[in-house]
Each structure stands twice: as C-alpha cells, then as structure tokens.
C-alpha cells in the first residue's frame, strides 16, 4: 500500500487510459493532457475504461515509479466533482486511499473541518 503525506498533490486522469502504457506513455499524458511536469513529485492516477485497473505514476527523488493494481472483482470509482473542461481531478490522500480500498465515494461523508480561505 502507498504511504502518502498530506502535502502531496494527487491528480486523477478523468479519461480512460490504455493500461499498456508505462513510464514514457504515462509521462506523456501528464505533460500533454495535464500540462504538468511529472518531476515535481505529484502523484498521477490512471484508470482503464472498465475501471478494474489502476496505475499511479510519481517521481521518487531519483526516478519514476509506477504503482499498479488489478482488481479480480469490482471496479475503482472515479471521484466526482471535476470541472467539465479539466482532464485532471485533484484529490487528497484520504480519497485516493478510499478509491484503492474500494470505498463508495458517493456514500462516504466527510465531517466539517477547518479550511483556509482561497486566495
């Protein structure tokens, strides 16, 4: 299982991804579709069309890492709440852990917490 700091930014690709892609193919999606640099240390999550496979790409100090999981039964859930024009859905470490762990994101409720004003 991944151990994530709350400071890490995590982006889920909103479109299905060909799971044959590996380091270079996933990096190209990050660069061209997200308009981001994979070397910044952010995590990039990709799901296939059937949503039973997941890959996470991230930079780990001295090289790229691809973490992969294939479900034998069930599906990963794409988080809701994305902007229609955006291909990336930003989530936090808790949401990613729930996605990977099979929690229904629609029925899970978050309790109110302090949030700094955007500005």
C-alpha positions as protocol buffer text, in pm:
chain_id: "A"
residue {
  index: 1
  type: UNK
  ca { x: 0 y: 0 z: 0 }
}
residue {
  index: 2
  type: UNK
  ca { x: 112 y: 354 z: -64 }
}
residue {
  index: 3
  type: UNK
  ca { x: 210 y: 576 z: 226 }
}
residue {
  index: 4
  type: UNK
  ca { x: 124 y: 935 z: 137 }
}
residue {
  index: 5
  type: UNK
  ca { x: 196 y: 1266 z: 302 }
}
residue {
  index: 6
  type: UNK
  ca { x: -97 y: 1509 z: 319 }
}
residue {
  index: 7
  type: UNK
  ca { x: 128 y: 1762 z: 140 }
}
residue {
  index: 8
  type: UNK
  ca { x: 143 y: 1554 z: -181 }
}
residue {
  index: 9
  type: UNK
  ca { x: -81 y: 1668 z: -464 }
}
residue {
  index: 10
  type: UNK
  ca { x: -271 y: 1386 z: -636 }
}
residue {
  index: 11
  type: UNK
  ca { x: -437 y: 1412 z: -976 }
}
residue {
  index: 12
  type: UNK
  ca { x: -673 y: 1152 z: -1125 }
}
residue {
  index: 13
  type: UNK
  ca { x: -695 y: 1141 z: -1504 }
}
residue {
  index: 14
  type: UNK
  ca { x: -1064 y: 1179 z: -1592 }
}
residue {
  index: 15
  type: UNK
  ca { x: -1044 y: 983 z: -1918 }
}
residue {
  index: 16
  type: UNK
  ca { x: -980 y: 608 z: -1956 }
}
residue {
  index: 17
  type: UNK
  ca { x: -614 y: 520 z: -2010 }
}
residue {
  index: 18
  type: UNK
  ca { x: -459 y: 237 z: -2208 }
}
residue {
  index: 19
  type: UNK
  ca { x: -301 y: 25 z: -1933 }
}
residue {
  index: 20
  type: UNK
  ca { x: -30 y: -95 z: -2173 }
}
residue {
  index: 21
  type: UNK
  ca { x: 130 y: 245 z: -2120 }
}
residue {
  index: 22
  type: UNK
  ca { x: 417 y: 256 z: -1874 }
}
residue {
  index: 23
  type: UNK
  ca { x: 672 y: 520 z: -1773 }
}
residue {
  index: 24
  type: UNK
  ca { x: 705 y: 710 z: -2102 }
}
residue {
  index: 25
  type: UNK
  ca { x: 342 y: 682 z: -2212 }
}
residue {
  index: 26
  type: UNK
  ca { x: 202 y: 790 z: -1876 }
}
residue {
  index: 27
  type: UNK
  ca { x: 457 y: 1073 z: -1853 }
}
residue {
  index: 28
  type: UNK
  ca { x: 343 y: 1195 z: -2195 }
}
residue {
  index: 29
  type: UNK
  ca { x: -19 y: 1209 z: -2072 }
}
residue {
  index: 30
  type: UNK
  ca { x: 91 y: 1413 z: -1770 }
}
residue {
  index: 31
  type: UNK
  ca { x: 285 y: 1654 z: -1990 }
}
residue {
  index: 32
  type: UNK
  ca { x: 38 y: 1693 z: -2277 }
}
residue {
  index: 33
  type: UNK
  ca { x: -307 y: 1638 z: -2121 }
}
residue {
  index: 34
  type: UNK
  ca { x: -246 y: 1781 z: -1774 }
}
residue {
  index: 35
  type: UNK
  ca { x: 13 y: 2040 z: -1878 }
}
residue {
  index: 36
  type: UNK
  ca { x: 221 y: 1944 z: -1573 }
}
residue {
  index: 37
  type: UNK
  ca { x: 575 y: 1829 z: -1503 }
}
residue {
  index: 38
  type: UNK
  ca { x: 594 y: 1471 z: -1371 }
}
residue {
  index: 39
  type: UNK
  ca { x: 925 y: 1556 z: -1197 }
}
residue {
  index: 40
  type: UNK
  ca { x: 751 y: 1791 z: -948 }
}
residue {
  index: 41
  type: UNK
  ca { x: 668 y: 1500 z: -718 }
}
residue {
  index: 42
  type: UNK
  ca { x: 291 y: 1498 z: -766 }
}
residue {
  index: 43
  type: UNK
  ca { x: 103 y: 1166 z: -799 }
}
residue {
  index: 44
  type: UNK
  ca { x: -88 y: 1092 z: -1119 }
}
residue {
  index: 45
  type: UNK
  ca { x: -360 y: 826 z: -1114 }
}
residue {
  index: 46
  type: UNK
  ca { x: -487 y: 648 z: -1425 }
}
residue {
  index: 47
  type: UNK
  ca { x: -779 y: 405 z: -1466 }
}
residue {
  index: 48
  type: UNK
  ca { x: -869 y: 190 z: -1764 }
}
residue {
  index: 49
  type: UNK
  ca { x: -1207 y: 201 z: -1941 }
}
residue {
  index: 50
  type: UNK
  ca { x: -1351 y: -88 z: -1737 }
}
residue {
  index: 51
  type: UNK
  ca { x: -1206 y: 70 z: -1418 }
}
residue {
  index: 52
  type: UNK
  ca { x: -1065 y: -256 z: -1286 }
}
residue {
  index: 53
  type: UNK
  ca { x: -702 y: -149 z: -1332 }
}
residue {
  index: 54
  type: UNK
  ca { x: -521 y: 144 z: -1177 }
}
residue {
  index: 55
  type: UNK
  ca { x: -172 y: 285 z: -1226 }
}
residue {
  index: 56
  type: UNK
  ca { x: -11 y: 562 z: -1027 }
}
residue {
  index: 57
  type: UNK
  ca { x: 291 y: 748 z: -1164 }
}
residue {
  index: 58
  type: UNK
  ca { x: 516 y: 960 z: -946 }
}
residue {
  index: 59
  type: UNK
  ca { x: 873 y: 1087 z: -914 }
}
residue {
  index: 60
  type: UNK
  ca { x: 1069 y: 944 z: -621 }
}
residue {
  index: 61
  type: UNK
  ca { x: 1385 y: 1156 z: -577 }
}
residue {
  index: 62
  type: UNK
  ca { x: 1591 y: 970 z: -835 }
}
residue {
  index: 63
  type: UNK
  ca { x: 1348 y: 805 z: -1074 }
}
residue {
  index: 64
  type: UNK
  ca { x: 992 y: 748 z: -1186 }
}
residue {
  index: 65
  type: UNK
  ca { x: 777 y: 490 z: -1008 }
}
residue {
  index: 66
  type: UNK
  ca { x: 470 y: 315 z: -1147 }
}
residue {
  index: 67
  type: UNK
  ca { x: 243 y: 151 z: -891 }
}
residue {
  index: 68
  type: UNK
  ca { x: -21 y: -80 z: -1038 }
}
residue {
  index: 69
  type: UNK
  ca { x: -324 y: -271 z: -911 }
}
residue {
  index: 70
  type: UNK
  ca { x: -561 y: -504 z: -1096 }
}
residue {
  index: 71
  type: UNK
  ca { x: -891 y: -596 z: -933 }
}
residue {
  index: 72
  type: UNK
  ca { x: -1009 y: -953 z: -970 }
}
residue {
  index: 73
  type: UNK
  ca { x: -1366 y: -840 z: -898 }
}
residue {
  index: 74
  type: UNK
  ca { x: -1525 y: -498 z: -872 }
}
residue {
  index: 75
  type: UNK
  ca { x: -1427 y: -156 z: -1004 }
}
residue {
  index: 76
  type: UNK
  ca { x: -1240 y: 152 z: -895 }
}
residue {
  index: 77
  type: UNK
  ca { x: -1458 y: 460 z: -865 }
}
residue {
  index: 78
  type: UNK
  ca { x: -1369 y: 782 z: -1039 }
}
residue {
  index: 79
  type: UNK
  ca { x: -1414 y: 1074 z: -798 }
}
residue {
  index: 80
  type: UNK
  ca { x: -1687 y: 1321 z: -890 }
}
residue {
  index: 81
  type: UNK
  ca { x: -1671 y: 1697 z: -890 }
}
residue {
  index: 82
  type: UNK
  ca { x: -1446 y: 1770 z: -1182 }
}
residue {
  index: 83
  type: UNK
  ca { x: -1465 y: 2078 z: -1398 }
}
residue {
  index: 84
  type: UNK
  ca { x: -1605 y: 1979 z: -1740 }
}
residue {
  index: 85
  type: UNK
  ca { x: -1304 y: 2134 z: -1920 }
}
residue {
  index: 86
  type: UNK
  ca { x: -1045 y: 1970 z: -1695 }
}
residue {
  index: 87
  type: UNK
  ca { x: -890 y: 1630 z: -1757 }
}
residue {
  index: 88
  type: UNK
  ca { x: -746 y: 1616 z: -1405 }
}
residue {
  index: 89
  type: UNK
  ca { x: -939 y: 1569 z: -1083 }
}
residue {
  index: 90
  type: UNK
  ca { x: -737 y: 1676 z: -780 }
}
residue {
  index: 91
  type: UNK
  ca { x: -796 y: 1457 z: -474 }
}
residue {
  index: 92
  type: UNK
  ca { x: -635 y: 1421 z: -133 }
}
residue {
  index: 93
  type: UNK
  ca { x: -451 y: 1119 z: 9 }
}
residue {
  index: 94
  type: UNK
  ca { x: -761 y: 1002 z: 200 }
}
residue {
  index: 95
  type: UNK
  ca { x: -974 y: 998 z: -116 }
}
residue {
  index: 96
  type: UNK
  ca { x: -705 y: 805 z: -304 }
}
residue {
  index: 97
  type: UNK
  ca { x: -684 y: 551 z: -20 }
}
residue {
  index: 98
  type: UNK
  ca { x: -1063 y: 511 z: -31 }
}
residue {
  index: 99
  type: UNK
  ca { x: -1056 y: 466 z: -410 }
}
residue {
  index: 100
  type: UNK
  ca { x: -789 y: 196 z: -388 }
}
residue {
  index: 101
  type: UNK
  ca { x: -958 y: 35 z: -87 }
}
residue {
  index: 102
  type: UNK
  ca { x: -1296 y: 0 z: -257 }
}
residue {
  index: 103
  type: UNK
  ca { x: -1495 y: 253 z: -55 }
}
residue {
  index: 104
  type: UNK
  ca { x: -1800 y: 400 z: -231 }
}
residue {
  index: 105
  type: UNK
  ca { x: -1702 y: 765 z: -265 }
}
residue {
  index: 106
  type: UNK
  ca { x: -2062 y: 878 z: -316 }
}
residue {
  index: 107
  type: UNK
  ca { x: -2188 y: 734 z: 12 }
}
residue {
  index: 108
  type: UNK
  ca { x: -1884 y: 830 z: 222 }
}
residue {
  index: 109
  type: UNK
  ca { x: -1941 y: 1159 z: 402 }
}
residue {
  index: 110
  type: UNK
  ca { x: -1674 y: 1393 z: 533 }
}
residue {
  index: 111
  type: UNK
  ca { x: -1726 y: 1575 z: 855 }
}
residue {
  index: 112
  type: UNK
  ca { x: -1678 y: 1951 z: 858 }
}
residue {
  index: 113
  type: UNK
  ca { x: -1320 y: 2064 z: 906 }
}
residue {
  index: 114
  type: UNK
  ca { x: -1137 y: 2393 z: 902 }
}
residue {
  index: 115
  type: UNK
  ca { x: -1040 y: 2509 z: 555 }
}
residue {
  index: 116
  type: UNK
  ca { x: -824 y: 2812 z: 483 }
}
residue {
  index: 117
  type: UNK
  ca { x: -986 y: 3075 z: 263 }
}
residue {
  index: 118
  type: UNK
  ca { x: -882 y: 3050 z: -102 }
}
residue {
  index: 119
  type: UNK
  ca { x: -688 y: 3348 z: -212 }
}
